[in-house]
């Protein structure tokens, strides 16, 4: 990434005074960037806003996130899901200004600080943006993003208030889950709760011997294979 040190979730768990509430997930900008497959600078700028110089004067850009409170430098699970959609809109060529405006509009309409992590996004998000007028057309017409939302949400569990609750990053048929109530939201093996990064480190230490790792952690080889696949394809693509 851009030089920001990746802090382990175990270390972050010890700094209780800086944490968001338990069950909300805890991610540094660098950790979120790995999951998002973007630079740490982008994740930080989208989440916290940024300043820049123009004509010798300092200007400030507001964050894209609509959260009403948050610890600087730390993101929650819902923040992470929000940033996934910021990434998708940016990849589709939508400006940050338009994304900010759309996030604000949907946030107000649905009374939530997490409009992109809301189940309603792929059901009536487009209609709301289209009805809001010309300013939001650049966002609403990105049908590829909303098709992405439909597919993405198939791998999300939602709470009763329609907000994302768990994420199955490799699909529900794989045993890797990101659950803010477990291991501070780090990717884990579903059944054992062991972090995928730990299983992958053991796999490397054992000369890529799946059976050896499975025996050591007393879990089926399939769970080790899923953790390895996640680390090598999803995270290593960052």
Secondary structure, DSSP 8 states (H G I E B T S, - for coil): --S-----HHHHHH-GGG---TTS--EEHHHHHHHHTS-HHHHHHHHH-EEEEETTEEEEE--S---S---TTEE-HHHHHHHHHHHHHHHTT--HHHHHHHHHHHHHHHT-S-GGGBTTHHHHHHHHHHHT-GGGHHHHT-HHHHHHHHHHHTTEEE-TTSBEEEE-TT-TTSSEEEETTSGGG--EETTT--BHHHHHHHHHHTTT-HHHHHHHHT--HHHHHHHHHIIIIIITT-
